[in-house]
């Protein structure tokens, strides 16, 4: 009598073995992600510069950069990238656009 908890791996064929690798692992496009990041980050950094330039008049460039860099990195990590992933993840992953369900 065989142990019910043991599994014979050689006889086990799953549906994952039948799917092509490209279906299992989408190939994200770095170029598409870069384009979306530029479109999102450019207006963000331009607005930030317009706001901070009058406040930092007379500062050295490295002082301004020291102030702007953490704000930009935080914005990209916690705002821009998750938003791109949520709304355009299908585009970056080279998948068909998902169908929106009403209701």
VEXTITI-16296 format. One record per atom (N, C-alpha, C): atom name; x, y, z; residue in three letters. Coordinates in Angstrom, 2 decimals. Layout:
% VEXTITI-16296
{atom CA; {X; Y; Z}; ALA} ...
***
This chain:
% VEXTITI-16296
{atom N; {0.85; -1.18; 0.00}; UNK} {atom CA; {0.00; 0.00; 0.00}; UNK} {atom C; {0.89; 1.24; 0.00}; UNK} {atom N; {0.56; 2.22; -0.84}; UNK} {atom CA; {1.37; 3.42; -0.94}; UNK} {atom C; {0.89; 4.47; 0.04}; UNK} {atom N; {1.82; 5.30; 0.42}; UNK} {atom CA; {1.51; 6.39; 1.35}; UNK} {atom C; {0.71; 7.47; 0.62}; UNK} {atom N; {-0.48; 7.88; 1.14}; UNK} {atom CA; {-1.29; 8.88; 0.43}; UNK} {atom C; {-0.65; 10.26; 0.37}; UNK} {atom N; {0.34; 10.50; 1.23}; UNK} {atom CA; {0.98; 11.82; 1.21}; UNK} {atom C; {2.12; 11.90; 0.21}; UNK} {atom N; {2.56; 10.75; -0.31}; UNK} {atom CA; {3.65; 10.77; -1.28}; UNK} {atom C; {3.09; 11.03; -2.67}; UNK} {atom N; {3.86; 11.75; -3.45}; UNK} {atom CA; {3.44; 12.10; -4.81}; UNK} {atom C; {4.51; 11.61; -5.77}; UNK} {atom N; {4.07; 10.93; -6.80}; UNK} {atom CA; {4.99; 10.49; -7.83}; UNK} {atom C; {5.15; 11.63; -8.83}; UNK} {atom N; {6.28; 12.28; -8.79}; UNK} {atom CA; {6.51; 13.46; -9.61}; UNK} {atom C; {6.57; 13.11; -11.09}; UNK} {atom N; {7.08; 11.95; -11.43}; UNK} {atom CA; {7.22; 11.57; -12.84}; UNK} {atom C; {5.88; 11.42; -13.53}; UNK} {atom N; {4.85; 10.96; -12.80}; UNK} {atom CA; {3.53; 10.77; -13.40}; UNK} {atom C; {2.68; 12.03; -13.38}; UNK} {atom N; {3.12; 13.05; -12.64}; UNK} {atom CA; {2.32; 14.27; -12.49}; UNK} {atom C; {2.57; 15.20; -13.66}; UNK} {atom N; {1.55; 15.43; -14.46}; UNK} {atom CA; {1.65; 16.42; -15.54}; UNK} {atom C; {0.66; 17.53; -15.24}; UNK} {atom N; {1.15; 18.71; -15.15}; UNK} {atom CA; {0.28; 19.83; -14.85}; UNK} {atom C; {0.04; 20.66; -16.10}; UNK} {atom N; {-0.92; 21.53; -16.02}; UNK} {atom CA; {-1.24; 22.39; -17.16}; UNK} {atom C; {-0.12; 23.37; -17.43}; UNK} {atom N; {0.67; 23.71; -16.41}; UNK} {atom CA; {1.76; 24.65; -16.61}; UNK} {atom C; {2.82; 24.10; -17.55}; UNK} {atom N; {2.96; 22.78; -17.58}; UNK} {atom CA; {3.94; 22.18; -18.49}; UNK} {atom C; {3.51; 22.33; -19.95}; UNK} {atom N; {2.23; 22.50; -20.17}; UNK} {atom CA; {1.71; 22.58; -21.53}; UNK} {atom C; {1.73; 23.99; -22.10}; UNK} {atom N; {1.87; 25.01; -21.25}; UNK} {atom CA; {1.86; 26.39; -21.70}; UNK} {atom C; {3.24; 26.82; -22.15}; UNK} {atom N; {3.32; 27.63; -23.20}; UNK} {atom CA; {4.63; 28.14; -23.60}; UNK} {atom C; {5.20; 29.08; -22.54}; UNK} {atom N; {6.50; 29.20; -22.51}; UNK} {atom CA; {7.17; 30.01; -21.50}; UNK} {atom C; {6.74; 31.47; -21.58}; UNK} {atom N; {6.49; 32.00; -22.78}; UNK} {atom CA; {6.12; 33.40; -22.92}; UNK} {atom C; {4.79; 33.71; -22.25}; UNK} {atom N; {3.90; 32.72; -22.14}; UNK} {atom CA; {2.62; 32.94; -21.46}; UNK} {atom C; {2.84; 33.02; -19.96}; UNK} {atom N; {3.78; 32.25; -19.46}; UNK} {atom CA; {4.04; 32.22; -18.03}; UNK} {atom C; {4.81; 33.44; -17.56}; UNK} {atom N; {5.74; 33.92; -18.38}; UNK} {atom CA; {6.59; 35.04; -18.00}; UNK} {atom C; {6.54; 36.12; -19.06}; UNK} {atom N; {5.74; 37.17; -18.84}; UNK} {atom CA; {5.73; 38.26; -19.82}; UNK} {atom C; {7.11; 38.91; -19.91}; UNK} {atom N; {7.44; 39.39; -21.07}; UNK} {atom CA; {8.73; 40.03; -21.29}; UNK} {atom C; {8.54; 41.54; -21.26}; UNK} {atom N; {8.74; 42.18; -20.09}; UNK} {atom CA; {8.50; 43.62; -20.00}; UNK} {atom C; {9.47; 44.42; -20.87}; UNK} {atom N; {8.95; 45.50; -21.41}; UNK} {atom CA; {9.74; 46.37; -22.26}; UNK} {atom C; {10.31; 47.53; -21.44}; UNK} {atom N; {11.60; 47.61; -21.38}; UNK} {atom CA; {12.24; 48.71; -20.64}; UNK} {atom C; {12.05; 50.04; -21.35}; UNK} {atom N; {11.98; 49.99; -22.68}; UNK} {atom CA; {11.78; 51.22; -23.45}; UNK} {atom C; {10.39; 51.79; -23.16}; UNK} {atom N; {9.37; 50.93; -23.13}; UNK} {atom CA; {8.02; 51.41; -22.83}; UNK} {atom C; {7.94; 51.98; -21.41}; UNK} {atom N; {8.56; 51.29; -20.47}; UNK} {atom CA; {8.57; 51.78; -19.09}; UNK} {atom C; {9.30; 53.12; -19.01}; UNK} {atom N; {10.42; 53.25; -19.69}; UNK} {atom CA; {11.17; 54.50; -19.69}; UNK} {atom C; {10.36; 55.64; -20.29}; UNK} {atom N; {9.65; 55.37; -21.38}; UNK} {atom CA; {8.81; 56.42; -21.99}; UNK} {atom C; {7.72; 56.88; -21.02}; UNK} {atom N; {7.06; 55.93; -20.38}; UNK} {atom CA; {6.01; 56.29; -19.43}; UNK} {atom C; {6.56; 57.05; -18.23}; UNK} {atom N; {7.74; 56.65; -17.76}; UNK} {atom CA; {8.36; 57.37; -16.64}; UNK} {atom C; {8.73; 58.79; -17.02}; UNK} {atom N; {9.26; 58.98; -18.21}; UNK} {atom CA; {9.60; 60.34; -18.65}; UNK} {atom C; {8.35; 61.20; -18.74}; UNK} {atom N; {7.28; 60.64; -19.31}; UNK} {atom CA; {6.03; 61.40; -19.44}; UNK} {atom C; {5.48; 61.77; -18.06}; UNK} {atom N; {5.65; 60.91; -17.07}; UNK} {atom CA; {5.14; 61.19; -15.73}; UNK} {atom C; {6.08; 62.07; -14.91}; UNK} {atom N; {7.38; 61.86; -15.03}; UNK} {atom CA; {8.34; 62.56; -14.17}; UNK} {atom C; {8.64; 63.97; -14.66}; UNK} {atom N; {8.65; 64.20; -15.97}; UNK} {atom CA; {8.98; 65.52; -16.50}; UNK} {atom C; {8.08; 66.62; -15.93}; UNK} {atom N; {6.76; 66.49; -15.99}; UNK} {atom CA; {5.94; 67.56; -15.41}; UNK} {atom C; {6.09; 67.67; -13.90}; UNK} {atom N; {6.35; 66.53; -13.25}; UNK} {atom CA; {6.53; 66.55; -11.80}; UNK} {atom C; {7.78; 67.33; -11.40}; UNK} {atom N; {8.89; 67.08; -12.06}; UNK} {atom CA; {10.12; 67.79; -11.70}; UNK} {atom C; {10.07; 69.24; -12.15}; UNK} {atom N; {9.40; 69.53; -13.27}; UNK} {atom CA; {9.27; 70.91; -13.71}; UNK} {atom C; {8.45; 71.71; -12.70}; UNK} {atom N; {7.35; 71.15; -12.23}; UNK} {atom CA; {6.53; 71.81; -11.22}; UNK} {atom C; {7.32; 72.02; -9.93}; UNK} {atom N; {8.06; 70.99; -9.54}; UNK} {atom CA; {8.87; 71.08; -8.32}; UNK} {atom C; {9.93; 72.18; -8.45}; UNK} {atom N; {10.54; 72.29; -9.60}; UNK} {atom CA; {11.54; 73.35; -9.81}; UNK} {atom C; {10.90; 74.73; -9.78}; UNK} {atom N; {9.72; 74.88; -10.40}; UNK} {atom CA; {9.03; 76.17; -10.36}; UNK} {atom C; {8.68; 76.57; -8.93}; UNK} {atom N; {8.33; 75.61; -8.11}; UNK} {atom CA; {7.97; 75.91; -6.72}; UNK} {atom C; {9.20; 76.21; -5.86}; UNK} {atom N; {10.26; 75.43; -6.03}; UNK} {atom CA; {11.41; 75.55; -5.14}; UNK} {atom C; {12.44; 76.60; -5.57}; UNK} {atom N; {12.48; 76.95; -6.84}; UNK} {atom CA; {13.50; 77.91; -7.29}; UNK} {atom C; {13.38; 79.26; -6.59}; UNK} {atom N; {12.20; 79.85; -6.46}; UNK} {atom CA; {12.14; 81.12; -5.73}; UNK} {atom C; {12.49; 80.99; -4.25}; UNK} {atom N; {12.21; 79.83; -3.68}; UNK} {atom CA; {12.50; 79.62; -2.26}; UNK} {atom C; {13.98; 79.37; -2.01}; UNK} {atom N; {14.70; 78.90; -3.04}; UNK} {atom CA; {16.11; 78.57; -2.88}; UNK} {atom C; {17.00; 79.50; -3.70}; UNK} {atom N; {16.55; 80.72; -3.93}; UNK} {atom CA; {17.32; 81.68; -4.70}; UNK} {atom C; {18.63; 81.98; -3.96}; UNK} {atom N; {19.72; 81.86; -4.67}; UNK} {atom CA; {21.02; 82.11; -4.07}; UNK} {atom C; {21.70; 80.86; -3.54}; UNK} {atom N; {21.02; 79.73; -3.56}; UNK} {atom CA; {21.62; 78.48; -3.10}; UNK} {atom C; {22.55; 77.93; -4.19}; UNK} {atom N; {23.53; 77.17; -3.81}; UNK} {atom CA; {24.38; 76.46; -4.77}; UNK} {atom C; {23.56; 75.33; -5.41}; UNK} {atom N; {23.98; 74.92; -6.58}; UNK} {atom CA; {23.25; 73.88; -7.30}; UNK} {atom C; {23.17; 72.60; -6.48}; UNK} {atom N; {24.24; 72.25; -5.81}; UNK} {atom CA; {24.23; 71.00; -5.04}; UNK} {atom C; {23.28; 71.07; -3.85}; UNK} {atom N; {23.05; 72.27; -3.33}; UNK} {atom CA; {22.06; 72.43; -2.25}; UNK} {atom C; {20.65; 72.16; -2.78}; UNK} {atom N; {20.34; 72.72; -3.93}; UNK} {atom CA; {19.02; 72.48; -4.53}; UNK} {atom C; {18.83; 71.01; -4.86}; UNK} {atom N; {19.87; 70.41; -5.42}; UNK} {atom CA; {19.80; 68.99; -5.76}; UNK} {atom C; {19.59; 68.14; -4.51}; UNK} {atom N; {20.25; 68.52; -3.44}; UNK} {atom CA; {20.10; 67.80; -2.17}; UNK} {atom C; {18.67; 67.88; -1.66}; UNK} {atom N; {17.99; 68.96; -1.94}; UNK} {atom CA; {16.59; 69.11; -1.54}; UNK} {atom C; {15.63; 68.41; -2.50}; UNK} {atom N; {15.90; 68.52; -3.80}; UNK} {atom CA; {14.99; 67.99; -4.80}; UNK} {atom C; {15.09; 66.47; -4.95}; UNK} {atom N; {16.28; 65.91; -4.86}; UNK} {atom CA; {16.48; 64.48; -5.12}; UNK} {atom C; {15.62; 63.58; -4.22}; UNK} {atom N; {15.60; 63.78; -2.91}; UNK} {atom CA; {14.75; 62.89; -2.08}; UNK} {atom C; {13.26; 63.04; -2.39}; UNK} {atom N; {12.83; 64.25; -2.72}; UNK} {atom CA; {11.42; 64.45; -3.07}; UNK} {atom C; {11.10; 63.70; -4.36}; UNK} {atom N; {11.98; 63.80; -5.35}; UNK} {atom CA; {11.74; 63.12; -6.62}; UNK} {atom C; {11.79; 61.60; -6.47}; UNK} {atom N; {12.77; 61.09; -5.74}; UNK} {atom CA; {12.88; 59.64; -5.55}; UNK} {atom C; {11.65; 59.11; -4.82}; UNK} {atom N; {11.24; 59.79; -3.77}; UNK} {atom CA; {10.03; 59.38; -3.05}; UNK} {atom C; {8.79; 59.42; -3.93}; UNK} {atom N; {8.69; 60.46; -4.75}; UNK} {atom CA; {7.54; 60.56; -5.66}; UNK} {atom C; {7.53; 59.43; -6.68}; UNK} {atom N; {8.69; 59.11; -7.21}; UNK} {atom CA; {8.76; 58.04; -8.20}; UNK} {atom C; {8.45; 56.68; -7.56}; UNK} {atom N; {9.04; 56.42; -6.40}; UNK} {atom CA; {8.87; 55.11; -5.76}; UNK} {atom C; {7.45; 54.91; -5.25}; UNK} {atom N; {6.88; 55.93; -4.62}; UNK} {atom CA; {5.59; 55.75; -3.95}; UNK} {atom C; {4.38; 56.27; -4.74}; UNK} {atom N; {4.61; 57.03; -5.80}; UNK} {atom CA; {3.48; 57.59; -6.54}; UNK} {atom C; {3.51; 57.21; -8.02}; UNK} {atom N; {4.58; 57.57; -8.71}; UNK} {atom CA; {4.64; 57.40; -10.16}; UNK} {atom C; {4.69; 55.92; -10.57}; UNK} {atom N; {5.64; 55.17; -10.04}; UNK} {atom CA; {5.79; 53.76; -10.44}; UNK} {atom C; {4.56; 52.91; -10.12}; UNK} {atom N; {3.99; 53.01; -8.91}; UNK} {atom CA; {2.77; 52.22; -8.67}; UNK} {atom C; {1.61; 52.61; -9.58}; UNK} {atom N; {1.50; 53.89; -9.90}; UNK} {atom CA; {0.43; 54.34; -10.79}; UNK} {atom C; {0.63; 53.79; -12.19}; UNK} {atom N; {1.86; 53.82; -12.68}; UNK} {atom CA; {2.16; 53.26; -14.00}; UNK} {atom C; {1.88; 51.76; -13.99}; UNK} {atom N; {2.29; 51.07; -12.94}; UNK} {atom CA; {2.07; 49.62; -12.87}; UNK} {atom C; {0.58; 49.30; -12.85}; UNK} {atom N; {-0.19; 50.09; -12.12}; UNK} {atom CA; {-1.62; 49.83; -11.99}; UNK} {atom C; {-2.35; 50.07; -13.31}; UNK} {atom N; {-2.06; 51.18; -13.96}; UNK} {atom CA; {-2.82; 51.56; -15.15}; UNK} {atom C; {-2.19; 51.13; -16.47}; UNK} {atom N; {-0.86; 50.96; -16.50}; UNK} {atom CA; {-0.18; 50.64; -17.75}; UNK} {atom C; {0.71; 49.41; -17.65}; UNK} {atom N; {0.54; 48.60; -16.62}; UNK} {atom CA; {1.34; 47.39; -16.47}; UNK} {atom C; {1.19; 46.45; -17.65}; UNK} {atom N; {0.00; 46.37; -18.19}; UNK} {atom CA; {-0.25; 45.53; -19.37}; UNK} {atom C; {0.58; 46.00; -20.56}; UNK} {atom N; {0.72; 47.33; -20.70}; UNK} {atom CA; {1.47; 47.91; -21.82}; UNK} {atom C; {2.96; 47.62; -21.68}; UNK} {atom N; {3.48; 47.80; -20.47}; UNK} {atom CA; {4.90; 47.55; -20.22}; UNK} {atom C; {5.22; 46.07; -20.39}; UNK} {atom N; {4.30; 45.20; -19.96}; UNK} {atom CA; {4.52; 43.75; -20.04}; UNK} {atom C; {4.22; 43.18; -21.42}; UNK} {atom N; {3.82; 44.03; -22.36}; UNK} {atom CA; {3.51; 43.62; -23.73}; UNK} {atom C; {2.35; 42.62; -23.78}; UNK} {atom N; {1.35; 42.90; -22.98}; UNK} {atom CA; {0.15; 42.06; -22.95}; UNK} {atom C; {-1.00; 42.82; -23.61}; UNK} {atom N; {-2.05; 42.11; -24.02}; UNK} {atom CA; {-3.21; 42.82; -24.57}; UNK} {atom C; {-3.88; 43.67; -23.50}; UNK} {atom N; {-4.49; 44.75; -23.95}; UNK} {atom CA; {-5.16; 45.64; -23.02}; UNK} {atom C; {-6.33; 44.91; -22.34}; UNK} {atom N; {-6.40; 44.97; -21.01}; UNK} {atom CA; {-7.50; 44.26; -20.32}; UNK} {atom C; {-8.84; 44.95; -20.61}; UNK} {atom N; {-9.87; 44.14; -20.62}; UNK} {atom CA; {-11.23; 44.64; -20.87}; UNK} {atom C; {-11.78; 45.15; -19.55}; UNK} {atom N; {-12.27; 46.39; -19.57}; UNK} {atom CA; {-12.88; 46.95; -18.36}; UNK} {atom C; {-14.31; 46.48; -18.24}; UNK} {atom N; {-14.67; 46.06; -17.06}; UNK} {atom CA; {-16.04; 45.59; -16.82}; UNK} {atom C; {-16.85; 46.69; -16.17}; UNK} {atom N; {-17.97; 46.94; -16.73}; UNK} {atom CA; {-18.87; 47.98; -16.20}; UNK} {atom C; {-19.68; 47.37; -15.05}; UNK} {atom N; {-19.88; 48.19; -14.02}; UNK} {atom CA; {-20.78; 47.75; -12.95}; UNK} {atom C; {-20.17; 47.33; -11.72}; UNK} 
***
